[in-house]
Amino acid sequence: MKKILKYIGLFIVFTWFMVGGITHFTDPSFYLDIMPPYLPLHLEIVYFSGILEIIFAGLLLVPSRRQLSGNLLIALTLAVTPANIYMWQNPGAFPDIEPFLLSVRLVVQVLLILTIWISTRRERENLIADPNA
């Protein structure tokens, strides 16, 4: 059962980042709208982060690179945290999104990081799933 949950987590993480990475190119306006104004090169950052999402998601499919991919996806998720915090702090800039959902985004981000961690660790290193390991 634990292995099935791990693969469900991998599927969620792969889908989240592969689809997300692709939408950086098919709908960059969404990502441009959430960029904090203090960051430079908005379009370049959107495209670069999209490329990274696609590459790191692809690495999930290679078992020997899965843990590395997980580490990189966690780092990338943390790197985009300023955009989520900016949205949460400036709900008036996002009138189409309920302020409550901006808070939920931050919670989902934490859950995503946990899912990445648990689903990409080798069994003996998955201390969250098995604290006796």
Long-range contacts (C-beta under 8 A, 24 or more apart in sequence): 2-129, 6-118, 6-119, 6-129, 7-119, 9-115, 9-118, 9-119, 10-60, 10-66, 10-119, 10-120, 12-115, 12-119, 13-57, 13-60, 13-70, 13-73, 13-112, 13-115, 13-116, 13-119, 13-120, 14-57, 14-60, 14-61, 16-112, 17-53, 17-54, 17-56, 17-57, 17-73, 18-53, 18-54, 18-57, 18-58, 20-50, 20-53, 21-49, 21-50, 21-51, 21-52, 21-53, 21-54, 21-57, 22-50, 22-54, 23-50, 24-49, 24-50, 24-51, 24-53, 25-50, 31-83, 33-94, 34-83, 34-84, 34-86, 34-87, 34-94, 35-83, 35-86, 36-82, 36-83, 36-86, 39-82, 49-76, 49-79, 49-80, 52-76, 60-120, 66-120, 67-120, 67-121, 67-122, 67-125, 69-120, 70-116, 70-117, 70-119, 70-120, 70-121, 71-120, 73-116, 73-120, 74-113, 74-116, 74-117, 77-109, 77-112, 77-113, 77-116, 78-113, 81-109, 84-109
